[in-house]
Amino acid sequence: MFVLLILLLAAALVLLIRLLRLKRQLSRMSRAVGTFLESGDPGGIRLPVYHNESRELSAGLNEWALRWKALNARSQHLDESRKRMLSNLAHDFQTPLAAMLGYVEAVRDDPQLTDAERRAYLEIAARKGEELSRMFRDFFELSKLEADDTPVRLQRVLLNETVPDWLLTFHQELEKLGLEPVLDLPDAPVAVWADARLLERVVNNLLVNALRYGRSGGVIGFSVVSAADVCTLTVWDRGPGIAAGDLPFVFDRLYTGEGSRNRKLSGSGLGLAIAKRLVERQRGRIEVCSVPGERTEFKVILPLAGSQ
């Protein structure tokens, strides 16, 4: 009987020690989780490990912590993107909006305007309104790209078939501006891994940029060259060019530069930023090089799809 009592007391003592240890461990776990939530420690949640169950719990909590950090980072990224967008909207829309209102108010308030002047003012106001509409679309497209909300469907795109159709949409504009198109497309089929819809948007943005800033050179060029395992699409012009100090920033949103290429020409500053993000979403890269007064090139490099 005495031996049984000793055994029961020993068992109770062991159980008590384990319970106290478990209590301390849970308390430390609680503090560790609290510290992680406050600091976002990149090292994760550090827990004392006494047995296998503790290891499993620690692993589970750290897996949860990684997911929480990813969700929190995405939430902060979206919030910062939204704030930047609103700030840029307020700043960049002010000039065309003020101009549009100015012409509308002149038509309303100045009785001495002739009918021809009124029509001219209203046409200018309409163009400013269209400019604002394009800027709104560009802003929200870029915001979706920065938030990774634009779906990408990579597939085999045969450039020999698609590029001529894309360029054909600019035929009238080229003729109107008196620009000579220079195309250099390979005879052999060239296919890349890309989203055809997004790649067309990239080419469109680069051509619009070349038409806007390179028209004084009298020629707009487009070429497709494949080498090794990549394909390079190049849009080039012979306009004023981009100053060396502006080159590192041409793909930044809202950057229009102070160089000769940009000083007197309007633009939202979003087309190249959108092009860059679209190319990156398709696992490619975009580059720019310019010799002012001679030639400016924008190159889109994408992986070849091969013949399979």
Backbone bond lengths (Angstrom), bond angles and torsions (degrees), N, CA, C in turn:
res aa  C-N    CA-C-N  psi(-1)  N-CA   C-N-CA  omega(-1)  CA-C   N-CA-C  phi
1 M - - - 1.474 - - 1.531 110.52 -
2 F 1.326 115.10 -43.67 1.463 119.91 -179.89 1.528 110.34 -63.79
3 V 1.330 115.99 -39.45 1.467 120.05 179.63 1.529 110.68 -65.14
4 L 1.359 115.23 -40.48 1.473 119.45 179.24 1.520 110.92 -62.73
5 L 1.349 114.68 -39.95 1.466 118.97 179.10 1.524 110.92 -64.19
6 I 1.324 115.14 -41.14 1.479 118.87 177.41 1.524 110.84 -61.00
7 L 1.345 115.30 -42.95 1.461 119.38 -179.82 1.524 111.69 -63.73
8 L 1.361 115.62 -40.59 1.473 118.84 178.97 1.514 111.14 -65.65
9 L 1.329 116.35 -41.42 1.467 119.67 178.58 1.528 110.80 -64.14
10 A 1.338 116.23 -40.54 1.476 119.59 178.79 1.523 110.93 -64.16
11 A 1.354 115.34 -42.05 1.463 119.12 178.67 1.524 111.24 -63.67
12 A 1.346 114.61 -41.56 1.463 118.99 179.21 1.524 110.63 -64.25
13 L 1.349 115.56 -39.17 1.470 119.01 179.22 1.522 111.09 -65.72
14 V 1.337 116.51 -43.18 1.469 119.93 177.92 1.529 110.84 -61.40
15 L 1.361 114.57 -43.07 1.458 119.26 179.34 1.531 111.13 -62.88
16 L 1.337 115.58 -41.17 1.460 120.30 179.50 1.528 110.87 -63.69
17 I 1.340 115.24 -43.12 1.477 119.18 179.04 1.524 110.45 -62.06
18 R 1.343 115.34 -42.48 1.471 118.40 179.36 1.515 111.63 -65.40
19 L 1.332 116.22 -39.10 1.467 119.92 179.15 1.533 110.78 -65.22
20 L 1.352 115.15 -42.79 1.471 118.38 178.56 1.527 110.88 -64.01
21 R 1.347 115.20 -41.84 1.462 119.03 178.68 1.520 110.23 -63.30
22 L 1.368 117.06 -42.20 1.456 121.21 178.29 1.523 111.26 -62.78
23 K 1.345 115.68 -39.81 1.460 119.68 178.37 1.531 110.78 -61.88
24 R 1.370 115.16 -46.13 1.459 118.79 178.92 1.532 110.79 -62.41
25 Q 1.354 115.60 -40.47 1.456 119.58 -179.30 1.523 110.72 -64.32
26 L 1.325 117.60 -43.95 1.460 120.30 178.61 1.522 111.09 -63.70
27 S 1.327 115.75 -37.64 1.465 119.71 177.63 1.529 110.64 -63.58
28 R 1.344 115.93 -42.95 1.464 119.74 177.98 1.522 110.99 -65.71
29 M 1.327 115.92 -38.76 1.455 119.23 176.59 1.519 111.08 -60.45
30 S 1.305 116.39 -44.51 1.458 120.94 179.56 1.519 111.13 -60.32
31 R 1.352 116.09 -44.54 1.459 119.37 179.04 1.530 111.30 -66.39
32 A 1.369 115.83 -38.28 1.457 119.41 -179.64 1.525 111.07 -64.18
33 V 1.348 116.97 -42.97 1.461 120.77 178.30 1.524 110.21 -64.20
34 G 1.344 116.35 -42.32 1.457 120.42 178.54 1.523 111.81 -61.63
35 T 1.341 115.87 -43.21 1.478 119.87 178.08 1.513 111.21 -62.79
36 F 1.336 116.68 -40.88 1.455 119.81 179.37 1.518 111.05 -63.58
37 L 1.340 117.03 -44.94 1.464 119.98 -178.69 1.522 111.67 -63.36
38 E 1.338 116.40 -32.91 1.462 119.26 -179.89 1.522 112.21 -77.73
39 S 1.327 117.27 -39.49 1.462 120.20 -172.00 1.520 114.00 -104.59
40 G 1.339 117.30 -19.88 1.468 119.04 -174.58 1.514 111.91 61.88
41 D 1.320 117.46 38.23 1.470 122.70 -175.80 1.519 110.48 -51.56
42 P 1.345 118.60 120.49 1.471 120.27 -179.93 1.521 113.53 -63.27
43 G 1.352 116.38 -15.41 1.449 119.59 179.58 1.513 112.98 -79.70
44 G 1.339 117.16 -3.46 1.442 120.72 179.18 1.523 111.81 85.41
45 I 1.333 115.64 -164.83 1.461 121.87 -178.83 1.527 108.45 -94.42
46 R 1.318 116.27 117.10 1.465 121.27 -178.02 1.525 108.86 -93.44
47 L 1.342 116.26 118.54 1.459 121.33 -177.15 1.522 110.13 -123.73
48 P 1.353 116.05 146.02 1.461 118.64 172.73 1.531 109.76 -70.67
49 V 1.309 117.60 139.01 1.457 121.37 -176.94 1.513 109.05 -117.47
50 Y 1.357 115.81 117.00 1.465 121.09 -179.43 1.527 112.49 -108.34
51 H 1.337 118.24 -27.75 1.456 121.12 -177.59 1.522 108.74 -155.81
52 N 1.317 116.24 179.14 1.469 120.85 -174.47 1.515 112.60 -60.27
53 E 1.335 117.24 -38.76 1.461 119.89 179.94 1.529 110.74 -61.64
54 S 1.334 116.00 -36.82 1.461 119.50 178.02 1.519 111.03 -66.12
55 R 1.323 115.45 -39.66 1.464 118.41 178.18 1.522 111.11 -62.54
56 E 1.332 117.09 -44.07 1.454 120.83 179.09 1.533 111.31 -62.81
57 L 1.333 115.74 -42.48 1.462 119.79 178.94 1.523 110.55 -64.84
58 S 1.334 115.60 -42.44 1.459 119.87 179.04 1.522 111.07 -61.68
59 A 1.337 116.86 -43.77 1.466 120.81 179.47 1.526 110.79 -63.35
60 G 1.351 115.38 -42.11 1.464 119.35 179.40 1.519 112.42 -63.33
61 L 1.336 115.60 -43.91 1.466 119.64 179.51 1.519 111.86 -64.80
62 N 1.337 116.81 -38.99 1.464 119.13 179.59 1.525 111.41 -69.93
63 E 1.324 117.58 -33.92 1.461 119.63 174.48 1.526 110.19 -64.24
64 W 1.342 115.66 -41.94 1.471 119.28 175.72 1.523 110.59 -62.80
65 A 1.343 116.32 -39.95 1.463 120.10 -178.81 1.528 111.08 -62.58
66 L 1.340 116.83 -41.10 1.466 119.87 178.76 1.523 110.83 -62.81
67 R 1.330 116.51 -42.61 1.468 119.20 178.99 1.522 110.82 -65.81
68 W 1.331 116.14 -39.65 1.471 119.57 179.12 1.519 110.53 -63.14
69 K 1.345 116.29 -42.08 1.471 119.68 179.52 1.524 110.92 -63.44
70 A 1.333 116.58 -40.71 1.464 119.57 179.99 1.527 110.75 -64.65
71 L 1.342 116.46 -43.92 1.462 119.83 178.84 1.523 111.20 -65.39
72 N 1.332 115.74 -39.84 1.461 119.82 179.98 1.533 110.86 -66.01
73 A 1.345 115.94 -41.43 1.470 119.73 178.86 1.519 110.53 -64.03
74 R 1.319 117.25 -41.61 1.467 120.44 178.37 1.520 110.80 -64.26
75 S 1.350 116.06 -40.97 1.460 119.41 178.58 1.522 111.35 -61.88
76 Q 1.338 116.48 -43.54 1.466 120.10 178.26 1.519 110.80 -64.80
77 H 1.347 116.06 -39.77 1.462 120.41 179.43 1.529 110.66 -61.68
78 L 1.337 116.58 -44.47 1.460 120.33 179.41 1.522 111.38 -65.33
79 D 1.335 115.84 -39.41 1.464 119.43 -179.83 1.532 110.90 -65.92
80 E 1.331 116.31 -43.38 1.468 119.67 178.28 1.520 110.81 -64.81
81 S 1.336 116.56 -39.48 1.459 120.15 178.97 1.526 110.46 -63.59
82 R 1.338 116.41 -40.74 1.465 119.95 179.39 1.521 110.86 -64.76
83 K 1.345 117.05 -42.16 1.459 120.07 179.88 1.524 111.34 -65.01
84 R 1.337 116.42 -42.25 1.464 119.37 178.54 1.520 110.81 -63.32
85 M 1.333 115.56 -40.77 1.452 119.04 -179.08 1.516 111.28 -62.43
86 L 1.344 116.95 -46.11 1.462 120.58 -179.72 1.517 111.08 -63.87
87 S 1.336 116.24 -40.69 1.461 119.79 179.01 1.525 110.82 -63.95
88 N 1.332 115.96 -43.99 1.456 119.72 179.96 1.521 112.32 -68.11
89 L 1.343 115.82 -36.51 1.456 119.29 176.38 1.521 110.89 -58.56
90 A 1.336 115.79 -49.05 1.463 120.09 -178.19 1.523 111.74 -62.50
91 H 1.333 116.49 -39.24 1.464 120.29 -175.49 1.524 111.94 -77.58
92 D 1.340 116.48 -49.47 1.452 119.48 -169.79 1.522 113.35 -80.13
93 F 1.343 118.07 -20.62 1.456 120.19 -179.95 1.524 112.34 -85.42
94 Q 1.306 116.46 -10.90 1.455 119.75 -173.38 1.528 112.14 -63.00
95 T 1.331 118.16 -44.20 1.467 120.74 -175.33 1.520 113.02 -65.63
96 P 1.359 120.03 -54.78 1.474 117.96 179.58 1.521 113.01 -65.19
97 L 1.332 117.24 -32.81 1.459 119.20 179.04 1.525 110.75 -66.92
98 A 1.333 116.54 -43.01 1.467 120.21 178.69 1.527 110.65 -63.07
99 A 1.344 116.49 -41.25 1.465 119.52 179.12 1.520 111.23 -64.14
100 M 1.318 116.69 -43.77 1.464 120.43 -179.70 1.522 110.83 -61.81
101 L 1.324 116.97 -46.01 1.463 120.79 179.20 1.528 111.12 -63.90
102 G 1.336 115.84 -36.56 1.457 119.17 -179.92 1.517 111.83 -61.51
103 Y 1.332 117.82 -45.09 1.461 121.07 179.74 1.530 111.42 -68.40
104 V 1.328 116.67 -39.66 1.467 119.52 178.53 1.530 110.65 -63.64
105 E 1.325 116.54 -42.89 1.467 120.10 179.08 1.526 111.53 -65.78
106 A 1.345 116.82 -34.74 1.465 119.77 177.88 1.527 110.64 -63.65
107 V 1.345 115.69 -42.54 1.461 119.54 178.02 1.521 110.74 -64.04
108 R 1.310 116.97 -37.92 1.464 121.13 -178.53 1.524 112.81 -73.36
109 D 1.329 117.07 -38.53 1.464 120.09 -167.72 1.524 114.84 -102.86
110 D 1.331 119.23 -16.86 1.462 120.30 -174.92 1.531 110.16 -102.65
111 P 1.330 117.88 102.18 1.471 120.22 -177.99 1.524 113.03 -73.26
112 Q 1.326 118.14 -12.50 1.457 120.95 -177.23 1.537 112.98 -84.40
113 L 1.323 117.85 -6.12 1.462 120.38 179.26 1.528 110.41 -68.02
114 T 1.307 115.65 138.85 1.466 120.02 175.12 1.532 109.11 -78.34
115 D 1.321 115.73 167.31 1.466 119.82 178.34 1.528 110.94 -61.34
116 A 1.344 115.92 -38.27 1.469 119.51 179.24 1.525 110.63 -64.35
117 E 1.333 116.99 -41.44 1.466 121.02 179.22 1.526 110.70 -65.98
118 R 1.324 116.40 -39.64 1.463 119.52 178.85 1.529 110.92 -62.66
119 R 1.343 115.17 -44.06 1.468 118.38 178.77 1.529 110.97 -62.94
120 A 1.335 116.19 -41.56 1.468 120.00 179.79 1.521 110.68 -63.20
121 Y 1.335 117.30 -43.23 1.463 121.18 179.95 1.529 110.65 -63.82
122 L 1.337 116.14 -42.13 1.460 119.39 -179.37 1.530 111.37 -67.50
123 E 1.340 116.99 -34.38 1.465 119.87 176.52 1.532 110.60 -65.44
124 I 1.331 116.63 -40.32 1.469 120.11 177.55 1.519 109.81 -64.09
125 A 1.348 116.60 -44.15 1.460 120.34 179.22 1.528 110.61 -61.44
126 A 1.343 116.76 -38.87 1.467 120.25 178.65 1.524 110.88 -64.53
127 R 1.344 117.19 -41.05 1.472 120.10 178.28 1.524 111.13 -63.63
128 K 1.330 116.58 -39.56 1.466 120.01 177.11 1.532 110.40 -64.55
129 G 1.329 116.19 -37.91 1.464 119.21 177.21 1.516 111.82 -64.42
130 E 1.344 116.83 -40.71 1.468 120.70 176.63 1.523 110.92 -64.40
131 E 1.327 116.37 -38.03 1.465 120.48 177.72 1.524 110.62 -62.30
132 L 1.335 116.25 -43.17 1.469 120.13 177.36 1.521 111.28 -62.20
133 S 1.335 116.20 -41.34 1.459 120.08 179.71 1.521 110.99 -61.92
134 R 1.348 117.16 -43.52 1.468 120.35 178.19 1.524 111.20 -63.36
135 M 1.323 115.88 -39.65 1.459 119.60 -179.88 1.520 110.88 -64.70
136 F 1.330 117.38 -40.50 1.465 120.69 176.84 1.524 110.20 -59.11
137 R 1.337 116.11 -47.29 1.468 119.18 -179.39 1.526 110.94 -61.61
138 D 1.338 115.80 -43.04 1.463 119.13 -179.60 1.519 111.51 -64.32
139 F 1.328 116.80 -41.96 1.463 120.04 179.65 1.522 111.16 -59.43
140 F 1.313 117.05 -47.09 1.462 118.87 -176.11 1.520 111.36 -73.36
141 E 1.332 117.71 -31.27 1.463 119.49 174.70 1.522 110.54 -64.84
142 L 1.329 116.86 -44.65 1.461 120.28 179.35 1.524 110.84 -65.45
143 S 1.326 117.06 -38.78 1.470 120.10 179.14 1.523 110.84 -63.08
144 K 1.334 117.17 -39.66 1.461 120.56 177.07 1.521 111.28 -64.96
145 L 1.339 116.23 -39.13 1.467 119.88 178.16 1.520 110.77 -64.13
146 E 1.335 116.97 -44.06 1.459 120.93 -178.56 1.518 111.47 -67.63
147 A 1.336 116.76 -25.34 1.462 120.76 178.11 1.524 111.77 -92.95
148 D 1.339 117.47 6.16 1.468 122.96 -179.13 1.524 112.07 57.67
149 D 1.345 116.08 35.45 1.456 120.45 179.65 1.526 112.99 -99.17
150 T 1.330 117.72 4.44 1.465 121.57 178.62 1.524 109.45 -95.54
151 P 1.340 117.62 115.74 1.475 119.00 -179.33 1.521 111.33 -67.21
152 V 1.328 116.29 142.57 1.458 122.51 179.34 1.525 108.24 -123.42
153 R 1.333 116.06 124.90 1.464 121.42 179.36 1.530 108.48 -118.83
154 L 1.309 115.54 92.06 1.460 119.94 -178.37 1.521 110.35 -72.47
155 Q 1.326 114.99 134.35 1.449 120.93 178.47 1.526 108.86 -153.60
156 R 1.304 116.08 175.54 1.461 120.89 179.00 1.527 109.22 -78.72
157 V 1.345 116.92 115.59 1.464 121.99 -179.10 1.519 108.58 -111.57
158 L 1.323 117.04 119.92 1.457 122.18 -179.84 1.531 108.54 -87.55
159 L 1.324 116.50 107.11 1.466 121.47 -172.50 1.528 112.02 -67.71
160 N 1.314 118.62 -32.07 1.473 120.82 -179.65 1.523 111.35 -60.42
161 E 1.329 117.25 -27.86 1.463 120.56 -179.07 1.524 112.20 -92.58
162 T 1.325 117.22 -36.17 1.463 120.05 -172.63 1.522 113.68 -87.39
163 V 1.345 117.48 -39.17 1.470 120.26 -174.67 1.531 112.27 -59.33
164 P 1.348 120.88 -46.95 1.467 119.29 179.35 1.531 112.97 -56.49
165 D 1.340 116.81 -38.64 1.470 119.80 178.59 1.529 110.91 -65.32
166 W 1.331 116.10 -40.00 1.468 118.97 179.11 1.530 110.83 -64.20
167 L 1.316 116.08 -42.99 1.463 120.13 -177.00 1.525 111.90 -70.82
168 L 1.332 117.00 -27.58 1.455 120.81 -177.85 1.533 111.57 -62.18
169 T 1.312 117.54 -28.20 1.469 120.32 -179.45 1.530 111.95 -67.72
170 F 1.332 117.16 -15.97 1.469 120.90 179.58 1.532 112.40 -99.25
171 H 1.319 117.17 5.24 1.465 119.97 -174.48 1.529 111.79 -59.95
172 Q 1.319 116.78 -49.78 1.470 120.05 -177.94 1.525 111.54 -63.33
173 E 1.317 117.16 -39.58 1.461 120.89 -179.81 1.523 110.79 -65.39
174 L 1.317 116.06 -40.63 1.470 119.95 177.85 1.530 111.06 -62.97
175 E 1.322 115.97 -43.72 1.466 119.78 178.72 1.527 110.82 -64.34
176 K 1.313 116.64 -42.89 1.461 121.26 -179.11 1.519 111.22 -59.90
177 L 1.332 117.15 -39.29 1.464 121.46 -178.19 1.526 112.61 -88.38
178 G 1.349 116.76 -2.54 1.456 120.10 -179.73 1.509 113.60 68.46
179 L 1.341 116.52 33.99 1.461 121.12 -177.98 1.528 110.51 -99.16
180 E 1.298 115.48 140.39 1.462 121.60 177.81 1.531 109.82 -92.46
181 P 1.338 117.14 120.62 1.465 118.78 176.08 1.528 111.13 -83.15
182 V 1.322 116.44 134.52 1.461 121.71 177.47 1.528 107.74 -120.54
183 L 1.336 116.55 111.19 1.460 121.91 -176.68 1.518 110.43 -109.46
184 D 1.306 115.28 138.13 1.466 121.21 178.10 1.524 107.62 -134.13
185 L 1.342 115.42 90.70 1.456 121.63 -178.47 1.527 108.90 -114.26
186 P 1.324 118.15 136.92 1.471 120.60 -178.91 1.524 111.72 -68.76
187 D 1.314 116.75 151.06 1.467 121.08 177.36 1.523 111.12 -72.93
188 A 1.328 115.96 -38.02 1.469 119.84 -179.59 1.527 109.84 -75.61
189 P 1.333 117.48 146.18 1.461 120.88 179.47 1.536 111.76 -59.41
190 V 1.314 115.61 136.54 1.464 121.73 177.10 1.528 107.68 -127.47
191 A 1.328 116.33 121.77 1.463 121.29 -178.56 1.524 109.82 -121.63
192 V 1.325 116.05 142.18 1.463 121.89 178.47 1.522 108.97 -126.54
193 W 1.340 114.80 159.27 1.460 120.15 170.85 1.526 107.54 -85.11
194 A 1.328 116.64 115.87 1.461 120.42 -176.92 1.517 109.48 -164.36
195 D 1.317 115.15 171.00 1.457 122.82 169.76 1.524 105.59 -98.38
196 A 1.330 117.61 111.82 1.467 121.14 -172.82 1.526 111.88 -56.37
197 R 1.320 116.59 -39.67 1.468 119.86 -178.89 1.522 111.41 -65.83
198 L 1.327 116.94 -43.41 1.462 120.41 -179.33 1.524 111.47 -72.62
199 L 1.331 116.73 -36.43 1.465 119.64 178.74 1.527 110.36 -65.75
200 E 1.314 117.73 -37.68 1.461 120.27 176.00 1.524 110.80 -62.02
201 R 1.326 116.07 -38.51 1.477 119.96 177.44 1.528 110.29 -63.48
202 V 1.331 117.50 -39.39 1.472 121.13 177.93 1.527 110.26 -61.40
203 V 1.339 116.02 -50.76 1.466 120.42 -179.41 1.521 110.24 -60.28
204 N 1.320 116.75 -41.81 1.465 120.92 179.02 1.524 111.04 -59.51
205 N 1.332 117.09 -46.57 1.465 120.43 -179.27 1.524 111.73 -63.47
206 L 1.329 117.14 -39.80 1.461 120.13 -179.60 1.528 111.26 -68.76
207 L 1.327 116.98 -38.66 1.463 119.87 178.38 1.525 111.45 -69.05
208 V 1.329 116.75 -40.29 1.467 119.99 176.30 1.524 109.77 -60.69
209 N 1.325 116.58 -41.87 1.469 120.62 177.97 1.531 111.30 -61.94
210 A 1.354 116.31 -42.26 1.462 120.26 179.40 1.528 111.28 -66.49
211 L 1.333 117.00 -39.40 1.466 120.41 178.31 1.519 111.20 -65.53
212 R 1.308 115.91 -37.63 1.464 119.72 -177.13 1.517 111.80 -71.42
213 Y 1.329 115.95 -44.50 1.459 119.11 -171.13 1.535 114.47 -105.66
214 G 1.339 117.17 -16.42 1.456 118.54 -175.19 1.511 114.80 -110.43
215 R 1.319 117.33 8.44 1.469 120.51 -174.13 1.532 112.47 -62.47
216 S 1.337 117.05 -29.15 1.468 119.19 -177.58 1.524 112.08 -66.01
217 G 1.341 118.04 -18.88 1.461 121.03 -180.00 1.505 113.65 -79.08
218 G 1.356 116.84 -14.02 1.456 120.69 175.56 1.512 115.86 80.67
219 V 1.340 118.00 -0.57 1.458 119.88 -177.28 1.528 109.29 -149.49
220 I 1.332 114.66 142.37 1.469 122.28 174.97 1.522 107.39 -126.39
221 G 1.334 117.77 128.68 1.453 120.83 -176.56 1.518 112.96 -116.48
222 F 1.337 115.02 153.35 1.465 121.76 176.89 1.513 107.86 -144.61
223 S 1.328 116.69 129.80 1.466 120.21 -179.74 1.521 110.98 -138.11
224 V 1.331 115.26 155.49 1.459 123.10 175.60 1.520 107.53 -129.36
225 V 1.333 116.45 122.89 1.459 121.45 -179.16 1.523 108.68 -133.98
226 S 1.337 116.55 132.43 1.459 120.63 176.98 1.518 109.72 -112.75
227 A 1.339 114.06 141.40 1.463 120.14 178.65 1.515 108.42 -155.10
228 A 1.327 116.14 137.46 1.473 121.70 -178.27 1.528 108.36 56.76
229 D 1.320 117.26 -120.21 1.457 120.24 -176.72 1.525 112.66 -113.41
230 V 1.349 117.82 18.83 1.463 120.61 179.55 1.522 110.38 -131.80
231 C 1.322 114.24 161.44 1.457 122.03 175.68 1.524 108.39 -123.87
232 T 1.327 116.66 139.19 1.464 121.46 -179.31 1.521 110.16 -116.93
233 L 1.337 115.90 120.61 1.454 122.27 173.91 1.528 106.91 -100.63
234 T 1.309 117.66 126.79 1.460 121.49 -176.11 1.525 110.49 -122.40
235 V 1.339 115.93 130.18 1.461 122.77 170.78 1.523 106.60 -112.80
236 W 1.359 117.05 125.75 1.454 118.88 -175.56 1.529 110.95 -136.40
237 D 1.309 114.42 158.99 1.460 120.31 176.38 1.526 108.92 -148.23
238 R 1.321 116.23 171.81 1.462 122.34 179.78 1.525 110.82 -118.75
239 G 1.324 115.68 36.00 1.460 120.85 178.94 1.516 112.18 -77.12
240 P 1.339 117.08 -162.19 1.474 121.09 -176.90 1.518 113.73 -61.25
241 G 1.336 116.83 -24.88 1.461 119.66 179.74 1.514 112.62 90.33
242 I 1.326 115.11 -179.63 1.468 123.15 -177.92 1.519 108.30 -118.29
243 A 1.312 115.95 129.43 1.464 120.16 179.77 1.523 110.12 -61.70
244 A 1.317 116.50 146.70 1.468 121.66 -177.63 1.523 111.67 -56.69
245 G 1.322 117.12 -37.14 1.460 120.36 -179.73 1.508 113.70 -69.57
246 D 1.346 117.35 -18.83 1.463 121.09 179.90 1.521 113.13 -90.68
247 L 1.327 117.63 -20.96 1.468 120.96 -173.77 1.531 114.32 -54.51
248 P 1.362 119.94 -41.72 1.468 117.96 -178.48 1.528 114.26 -66.96
249 F 1.345 117.70 -11.29 1.453 120.11 -171.76 1.522 114.07 -116.30
250 V 1.329 118.44 1.34 1.460 119.40 -171.72 1.528 112.80 -64.93
251 F 1.334 118.25 -22.13 1.457 120.18 179.98 1.528 112.55 -95.23
252 D 1.326 118.05 2.73 1.459 120.80 176.33 1.520 109.41 -75.09
253 R 1.328 115.66 143.59 1.459 118.57 178.95 1.527 110.33 -63.70
254 L 1.317 114.91 138.10 1.462 124.67 177.32 1.520 113.83 68.76
255 Y 1.336 117.65 6.86 1.467 117.77 179.59 1.523 109.11 -84.12
256 T 1.334 116.83 120.05 1.457 121.18 178.51 1.514 111.57 -116.48
257 G 1.311 118.11 -6.37 1.450 121.30 172.01 1.504 114.44 73.59
258 E 1.327 114.46 170.33 1.466 121.18 179.42 1.519 111.09 -119.51
259 G 1.354 116.50 1.52 1.458 119.80 -176.50 1.515 112.50 -75.60
260 S 1.337 115.18 177.88 1.459 120.63 -175.38 1.521 111.86 -62.24
261 R 1.318 118.03 -26.99 1.461 120.78 -177.53 1.523 111.45 -69.64
262 N 1.340 118.13 -28.35 1.450 120.58 -169.18 1.516 115.47 -115.76
263 R 1.294 118.33 -15.06 1.451 120.10 -165.28 1.523 113.24 -58.90
264 K 1.349 118.06 -42.89 1.455 120.00 -171.16 1.525 113.33 -107.02
265 L 1.326 117.51 7.30 1.447 119.81 -174.90 1.517 110.51 -116.49
266 S 1.320 115.03 139.64 1.461 119.55 -177.01 1.520 110.42 -85.48
267 G 1.298 116.46 155.74 1.450 123.24 176.46 1.505 108.79 176.65
268 S 1.339 116.48 153.28 1.463 119.29 -176.39 1.517 112.31 -74.64
269 G 1.344 117.32 -18.97 1.453 119.26 -176.09 1.508 112.60 76.83
270 L 1.349 117.38 14.98 1.460 121.03 -176.64 1.527 112.86 -111.87
271 G 1.333 118.25 -21.24 1.460 120.57 -174.62 1.513 113.49 -58.39
272 L 1.335 117.89 -45.03 1.461 120.93 -179.25 1.524 111.43 -72.88
273 A 1.341 116.99 -34.94 1.470 120.20 176.56 1.526 110.20 -63.23
274 I 1.333 116.86 -41.59 1.463 121.33 177.22 1.530 110.15 -64.29
275 A 1.344 116.47 -44.38 1.469 120.24 179.87 1.522 110.84 -58.80
276 K 1.321 117.06 -44.58 1.467 120.71 -178.68 1.526 111.35 -61.34
277 R 1.306 117.02 -45.56 1.465 119.71 -178.30 1.529 111.49 -69.31
278 L 1.325 117.07 -35.29 1.456 119.79 176.98 1.529 110.93 -65.34
279 V 1.314 117.01 -41.35 1.467 120.48 178.51 1.529 110.30 -64.15
280 E 1.318 116.95 -44.33 1.468 120.64 179.75 1.522 111.54 -63.51
281 R 1.329 117.18 -35.72 1.461 119.66 177.58 1.529 111.26 -65.98
282 Q 1.326 117.06 -20.24 1.459 121.36 178.87 1.536 111.74 -100.13
283 R 1.342 115.77 18.53 1.466 123.09 175.99 1.532 112.23 65.39
284 G 1.315 115.38 31.29 1.454 120.19 177.29 1.511 110.69 -119.04
285 R 1.320 115.50 -169.08 1.457 120.35 176.45 1.528 108.74 -144.71
286 I 1.318 116.06 159.77 1.455 121.65 -179.19 1.514 108.67 -129.46
287 E 1.330 115.70 139.92 1.461 121.59 -177.30 1.521 109.53 -132.24
288 V 1.326 115.96 158.59 1.457 121.34 176.68 1.531 109.11 -136.12
289 C 1.321 116.14 141.14 1.463 121.53 171.69 1.527 107.36 -141.61
290 S 1.317 116.28 146.14 1.459 119.43 -175.80 1.521 110.74 -151.54
291 V 1.325 114.58 135.41 1.459 122.14 168.84 1.525 105.45 -115.08
292 P 1.341 118.37 102.54 1.467 121.03 -174.57 1.521 112.20 -50.41
293 G 1.334 113.47 131.47 1.452 119.98 179.55 1.504 114.86 84.59
294 E 1.335 117.69 -7.70 1.463 120.66 -178.28 1.533 112.08 -119.08
295 R 1.328 117.39 -62.68 1.469 119.21 -174.22 1.524 109.76 -161.95
296 T 1.335 115.72 137.96 1.458 122.52 174.34 1.524 108.33 -124.43
297 E 1.330 116.58 130.45 1.458 121.71 -176.95 1.523 110.86 -125.27
298 F 1.326 115.23 135.90 1.457 122.27 168.69 1.525 107.16 -114.85
299 K 1.337 116.24 122.53 1.459 121.60 -175.82 1.526 110.41 -114.03
300 V 1.322 116.00 130.10 1.454 123.17 174.69 1.517 107.76 -109.06
301 I 1.331 116.99 118.97 1.465 121.84 -177.68 1.525 109.03 -109.59
302 L 1.330 116.13 121.23 1.461 122.67 -177.66 1.530 110.01 -129.16
303 P 1.335 117.21 153.52 1.479 119.59 178.35 1.526 111.70 -70.64
304 L 1.322 115.76 137.89 1.460 120.71 175.55 1.526 110.40 -68.84
305 A 1.329 115.40 145.25 1.458 119.78 178.92 1.522 111.36 -88.40
306 G 1.326 118.70 -16.12 1.454 120.66 -178.12 1.510 110.90 75.05
307 S 1.277 115.01 -167.21 1.470 120.14 -175.23 1.517 112.94 -101.50
308 Q 1.385 116.78 0.49 1.450 117.08 -176.93 1.512 111.76 -76.12
